[in-house]
Amino acid sequence: MKKILAYGACALAVLGATIDPSLAQDQTAAATEAAPEFAKAADVAYIFNTLLFLIGGFLVMFMAAGFAMLEAGLVRSKNVSMQCLKNIALYSVAGLMFWITGYSLMYSGVDGGFMGSFGPYAFDPVGGNNLDTGYSTASDWFFQMVFCATTASIVSGTLAERIKLWPFMLFTVLLTGILYPIAGSWVWGGGWLKGMGFSDFAGSTLVHSVGGWAALAGALILGARKGKYTATGQVIPMPGSSIPLATLGTFILWLGWFGFNGASQLAMGTINDVSDISRIFANTNMAAAAGVVVAMALTQVLYKKVDVTMALNGALAGLVSITAEPLAPSVWQAVFIGGVGGAIVVFAVPLLDKLKIDDVVGAIPVHLLCGIWGTLIVPLSNDGTSYGTQFIGILAYGVFIFVASAILWTILKSTIGIRVSPEEEALGLDKVEIGVEAYPEFGQGSARM
């Protein structure tokens, strides 16, 4: 009945307009007056650029959950709560420090130099519409901040199961507030390496290798977990608590990487930009897939069994490798770059064990070595760069971050100490550092149930 009445009303309206043309004209005029003005091109670009930063930032923030789950799955059950705590804490510290001084150090007044200026960052005023920037300044700050937090997450996994909480947090303050912003200013802030022509599209070196160098320095100074290596050089396996959690973390990181690489296009206001973002998504996915397949194939050949942890890190290796240049490569180049990343992980993990460098989650092979590889191979697809300049940039970042991190770790070790006692390490950091077990039904707490 309602449909019949509606159709009848429409018919009467059409009949009335036919009988009295002025009625139709009045309706057209009213509709025209009610219609909003079309937005200007600059307004549209501003809106979509800001939206890209926000969506990309949401995805990269979700990577914090990915790191937390990956690390929770790859550490032993007695240390799971500690890894969860460290990941939410480091994200929070990074957010504060990047506002207090990080963003300004990275972007304000670099002008071809080595660093910006100290001081907090100011957002647009309420209702701000400054089209000169091309995007909301708060959206840009948020997007850059989550990259900063990612750098600290890399360090967390490497040093798991034997480092004290508060020394780690103090290092995180300096890494996210000082070291990472200064290093980032050299390229993304328009610093001296940018002037040389060094290229790192989304951070194979600026984010991943920076975190990897800091983790390597910490691992060397902190030492291996008790019982990991025997006096004869034998490696004692220490399986993680949950492969399902680690797998979930890997998938979350893979998803977040589309924001990491895709939003690094930094613009979505034109058809060309949107097309390029789509291409970045596709290349990012292909590189990760290639990393997984190569890692699976190599572990089958070398060990006669497929190692699931290698497959997980193979995905991350492919993602890190393609991050330095995800736009320019063809599909086959993206597959090649990601596949080599997967191979690097398979060969580098046992090499670190031979050197007695204890990396709990494999972050050094994935983020440091694959970050170097991805940055060095950029000229393969981007003819605006050179291998010499890329090598100089890699070397500069390595020297600065490794030396500065080593100094900080050494100071912390000689003052407040960075490592728990052997007895505390045996009990697990969940119990001795924070008093909350992740799995009380199966851990120390089971005796009280």
C-alpha positions in Angstrom: 0.0 0.0 0.0 2.9 2.4 0.9 4.5 1.8 -2.5 1.2 2.5 -4.3 0.8 5.8 -2.5 4.4 6.8 -3.3 4.0 6.0 -7.0 0.7 8.0 -7.0 2.4 11.0 -5.4 5.2 10.9 -8.1 2.6 10.7 -10.9 0.7 13.7 -9.5 3.9 15.7 -9.3 4.8 15.0 -12.9 1.2 15.8 -14.0 1.3 19.1 -12.1 4.6 20.1 -13.7 3.2 19.3 -17.1 0.1 21.4 -16.5 2.0 24.3 -15.0 5.6 24.6 -16.3 6.4 27.3 -13.8 6.1 24.8 -11.0 8.9 22.7 -12.6 11.0 25.8 -12.9 10.5 26.7 -9.3 11.5 23.2 -8.3 14.7 23.4 -10.4 15.6 26.7 -9.0 15.1 25.5 -5.4 17.3 22.5 -6.1 20.0 24.7 -7.5 20.0 27.0 -4.5 20.2 24.0 -2.1 23.1 22.3 -3.9 26.5 23.0 -2.4 29.3 24.6 -4.4 31.8 22.2 -5.9 35.0 22.1 -3.8 38.1 23.7 -5.4 40.9 21.4 -6.6 43.2 22.6 -3.8 40.5 21.8 -1.2 40.0 18.3 -2.6 43.7 17.6 -2.6 44.0 18.9 1.0 41.2 16.6 2.1 42.5 13.5 0.4 46.2 14.1 1.4 45.1 14.4 5.0 43.0 11.3 4.7 45.9 9.4 3.3 48.1 10.4 6.3 45.4 9.4 8.8 44.6 6.1 7.2 48.2 5.3 6.7 48.9 6.3 10.3 46.1 4.0 11.6 47.6 1.1 9.7 51.2 1.7 10.9 49.9 2.1 14.5 48.3 -1.3 14.1 51.8 -2.6 13.4 52.5 -2.0 17.1 50.0 -4.7 17.8 51.8 -6.9 15.2 55.1 -6.4 16.9 53.6 -7.2 20.3 52.0 -10.4 19.1 55.1 -11.5 17.1 57.3 -11.0 20.1 54.8 -12.5 22.5 54.8 -15.6 20.3 58.5 -15.9 19.9 59.6 -15.5 23.5 59.1 -18.1 26.2 55.9 -18.1 28.2 57.6 -16.7 31.3 58.4 -13.5 29.4 55.2 -12.8 27.4 53.7 -10.2 29.7 56.9 -8.2 29.7 57.0 -8.1 25.9 53.4 -6.9 25.8 54.2 -4.2 28.4 57.3 -3.0 26.6 55.4 -2.6 23.3 52.6 -0.5 24.7 55.1 1.5 26.7 57.5 2.2 23.9 54.6 3.3 21.6 53.5 5.7 24.3 57.0 7.1 24.9 57.5 7.5 21.2 54.3 9.5 20.9 55.3 11.9 23.7 58.9 12.3 22.7 58.1 12.9 19.0 55.8 15.8 20.1 58.2 17.2 22.7 61.1 17.5 20.3 61.3 14.7 17.8 59.3 16.2 15.0 61.1 19.5 15.2 64.5 17.9 15.2 63.5 15.9 12.1 61.7 18.6 10.1 62.1 22.1 11.4 65.0 24.2 10.0 67.1 21.3 8.7 67.9 23.2 5.5 70.5 20.8 4.1 72.2 20.3 7.5 72.5 17.5 10.0 69.5 18.2 12.3 66.6 20.5 12.9 65.7 22.4 16.0 64.7 21.5 19.6 61.2 22.2 20.9 57.6 20.9 20.8 55.6 20.8 17.6 52.5 23.1 17.1 49.4 21.8 15.2 47.0 23.8 13.1 44.5 25.9 15.1 41.0 24.6 15.6 39.2 24.8 12.3 42.5 25.4 10.5 42.4 25.4 6.7 45.9 26.3 5.7 46.1 25.1 2.1 49.8 26.1 1.7 50.9 22.8 3.4 48.6 20.6 1.3 47.5 18.6 4.3 46.6 19.0 8.0 49.8 19.4 10.0 48.4 17.2 12.8 47.9 14.3 10.3 51.5 14.6 9.1 52.7 14.6 12.7 50.7 11.5 13.5 51.9 9.6 10.4 55.6 10.4 11.1 55.2 9.6 14.8 54.0 6.0 14.2 57.2 5.5 12.1 59.2 6.6 15.0 57.5 4.1 17.3 58.2 1.3 14.8 61.9 1.9 15.2 61.8 1.2 18.9 59.7 -1.9 18.4 62.6 -3.5 16.5 65.0 -3.1 19.5 62.4 -4.6 21.9 62.3 -8.0 20.2 66.1 -8.5 19.9 66.8 -7.8 23.6 63.9 -9.8 25.0 64.1 -12.1 28.0 67.1 -10.6 29.8 67.0 -6.8 29.7 65.6 -4.8 32.6 62.5 -2.7 31.9 63.5 0.8 33.0 66.9 0.9 31.3 65.2 -0.2 28.1 62.6 2.6 28.5 65.4 5.2 29.1 67.1 4.1 25.9 63.7 4.3 24.1 63.3 7.9 25.3 66.7 8.9 23.7 66.1 6.7 20.5 62.7 8.2 19.7 63.4 11.7 20.9 66.9 12.3 19.7 68.6 9.6 17.6 65.8 8.6 15.2 64.7 12.3 14.5 68.3 13.4 13.8 68.9 10.4 11.5 65.5 11.0 9.7 66.3 14.7 9.1 69.2 13.8 6.9 66.9 12.6 4.1 63.2 13.2 4.9 63.8 16.5 6.6 65.8 17.8 3.6 69.2 17.3 5.2 72.7 16.6 3.8 72.0 13.1 2.4 68.9 14.3 0.6 71.1 16.9 -1.2 73.5 14.2 -2.3 70.7 12.2 -3.9 70.3 9.4 -1.4 66.9 7.8 -1.7 64.8 5.8 0.8 61.1 6.0 -0.1 59.5 4.6 3.1 62.4 3.7 5.4 64.4 0.5 4.7 67.3 2.4 6.3 65.7 5.4 8.0 63.4 3.2 10.1 64.4 -0.4 9.9 68.2 -0.3 9.7 68.2 2.5 12.4 66.3 0.1 14.7 68.5 -2.8 13.6 71.8 -0.9 14.4 70.5 0.1 17.8 69.4 -3.5 18.4 72.8 -4.9 17.3 74.7 -2.6 19.7 72.4 -3.6 22.5 72.7 -7.3 21.8 76.5 -7.1 21.8 76.7 -5.2 25.1 73.9 -7.0 26.8 75.1 -10.5 25.9 73.2 -13.7 25.1 70.5 -15.3 27.2 71.8 -17.7 29.8 72.2 -21.2 28.3 71.7 -20.1 24.7 75.3 -21.0 23.7 77.5 -23.7 25.3 81.2 -23.4 25.8 81.8 -25.6 22.7 79.7 -23.3 20.5 76.6 -25.4 20.4 73.3 -23.5 20.0 70.6 -24.5 22.4 67.1 -24.0 20.9 64.7 -21.9 23.1 61.3 -22.3 21.4 58.8 -19.5 21.7 55.5 -19.7 23.5 53.0 -19.5 20.6 53.5 -20.0 16.9 49.8 -18.9 16.3 50.5 -15.6 18.1 53.6 -15.1 16.1 51.7 -15.8 12.9 49.0 -13.4 13.8 51.6 -10.8 14.5 53.2 -11.3 11.1 49.8 -10.9 9.3 49.1 -7.7 11.2 52.5 -6.3 10.3 51.9 -7.3 6.6 48.6 -5.5 6.7 50.1 -2.4 8.4 52.9 -2.3 5.8 50.4 -1.1 3.2 50.0 2.0 5.2 53.8 2.2 5.8 54.7 2.1 2.1 51.5 3.2 0.5 51.0 6.4 2.5 54.7 7.3 2.0 53.5 8.5 -1.4 52.5 11.5 0.7 49.8 12.6 -1.7 46.4 11.3 -2.8 44.9 14.4 -4.4 45.3 13.3 -8.0 44.6 10.3 -10.2 48.3 9.8 -10.7 48.9 9.7 -7.0 46.1 7.1 -6.4 47.4 5.0 -9.2 50.9 5.0 -7.8 49.6 4.1 -4.3 47.9 1.1 -5.9 51.1 0.1 -7.5 53.0 0.4 -4.2 50.4 -1.9 -2.6 50.9 -4.5 -5.3 54.7 -4.4 -5.2 54.7 -4.5 -1.4 52.5 -7.6 -1.4 54.5 -9.4 -4.1 57.8 -8.8 -2.3 56.4 -10.2 1.0 55.0 -13.3 -0.8 58.3 -13.9 -2.5 60.2 -13.7 0.8 57.9 -16.4 2.3 58.3 -18.8 -0.6 62.1 -18.4 -0.8 62.4 -18.9 3.0 60.3 -22.1 2.8 62.1 -23.5 -0.1 65.6 -22.8 1.3 64.8 -24.3 4.7 63.4 -27.4 3.1 66.6 -27.8 1.0 69.0 -27.0 3.9 67.2 -28.7 6.8 64.9 -31.2 5.1 62.0 -29.4 6.9 60.2 -26.1 6.5 60.8 -23.8 9.4 57.7 -21.8 10.2 59.6 -19.1 12.0 61.8 -18.6 9.0 58.7 -18.3 6.8 57.3 -15.7 9.1 60.5 -13.7 9.1 60.7 -14.3 5.3 57.5 -12.2 4.9 58.9 -9.4 7.0 62.3 -9.6 5.2 60.5 -9.1 1.8 58.5 -6.2 3.3 61.6 -4.5 4.7 63.5 -5.1 1.4 60.9 -3.4 -0.8 60.4 -0.5 1.5 63.2 1.6 0.2 61.6 1.7 -3.3 58.2 0.2 -3.6 56.9 2.3 -6.5 59.4 2.1 -9.3 60.1 -1.7 -9.6 58.3 -3.9 -12.0 56.5 -6.9 -10.6 59.4 -9.2 -11.4 61.8 -6.8 -9.8 59.7 -6.6 -6.6 59.6 -10.4 -6.5 63.4 -10.5 -6.9 64.0 -7.9 -4.2 61.7 -9.6 -1.7 63.0 -13.1 -2.5 66.6 -12.1 -1.8 65.4 -10.7 1.5 63.9 -14.1 2.4 67.2 -15.7 1.5 69.2 -13.2 3.7 67.2 -14.2 6.7 67.7 -17.9 6.2 71.5 -17.6 6.0 71.9 -14.7 8.5 70.1 -16.3 11.5 72.5 -19.2 11.8 75.4 -16.8 11.1 74.4 -14.7 14.1 74.3 -17.8 16.3 77.8 -18.8 15.2 78.9 -15.3 16.3 77.0 -15.8 19.6 74.8 -12.8 18.9 71.5 -13.6 20.6 68.6 -12.1 18.7 65.4 -13.6 20.1 63.0 -12.7 17.2 65.4 -12.4 14.3 65.1 -8.6 14.0 68.7 -8.0 13.1 68.6 -10.1 9.9 65.1 -8.9 9.0 65.4 -5.2 9.8 69.1 -4.4 9.6 70.5 -6.7 6.9 67.4 -6.6 4.7 67.1 -2.8 5.2 70.7 -2.5 3.9 69.9 -4.8 0.9 66.7 -2.9 0.1 68.4 0.5 0.2 71.4 -0.6 -1.8 69.3 -2.1 -4.6 67.2 1.0 -5.2 69.1 2.0 -8.4 68.0 -1.2 -10.0 64.6 0.3 -10.6 65.2 4.0 -9.9 67.6 5.5 -12.4 67.6 8.8 -10.4 69.9 7.2 -7.8 73.4 5.7 -7.7 74.9 2.8 -5.9 77.7 4.9 -4.6 75.3 7.5 -3.0 73.2 4.7 -1.5 76.3 3.0 0.0 77.4 6.3 1.5 74.0 6.8 3.2 74.0 3.2 4.5 77.5 3.7 6.0 76.6 7.1 7.5 73.5 5.7 9.3 75.4 2.6 10.4 78.2 4.6 12.0 76.0 7.2 13.6 73.4 4.9 15.1 75.6 2.0 16.1 78.2 4.2 17.8 75.6 6.5 19.5 73.6 3.4 20.7 76.7 1.6 21.9 77.7 4.7 24.0 74.2 4.9 25.5 74.0 1.2 26.3 77.4 1.3 27.9 76.5 4.3 30.1 73.3 2.5 31.2 75.2 -0.7 31.9 77.9 1.0 34.0 75.4 3.1 36.0 72.0 1.5 36.6 72.7 -1.8 34.9 70.8 -3.2 32.0 70.6 -7.0 32.7 68.6 -8.9 35.2 70.3 -11.4 37.5 70.7 -15.1 36.4 68.2 -16.1 39.0 65.7 -13.5 37.8 66.2 -14.6 34.2 65.6 -18.2 35.1 62.3 -17.3 36.9 61.2 -15.1 34.0 60.7 -11.3 33.7 56.9 -11.6 34.0 57.3 -12.7 37.6 60.3 -10.7 38.8 59.9 -7.4 36.9 56.1 -6.9 36.7 54.5 -9.6 38.7 51.9 -10.5 36.1 52.1 -13.8 34.3 50.7 -14.1 30.8 49.6 -17.7 31.4 49.1 -18.2 35.2 47.4 -21.6 34.7 50.5 -23.0 33.2 53.3 -20.9 34.7 54.5 -20.2 38.3 51.0 -19.1 39.2 49.6 -22.7 38.6 51.0 -23.7 42.0 48.6 -21.2 43.6 45.5 -22.2 41.6 
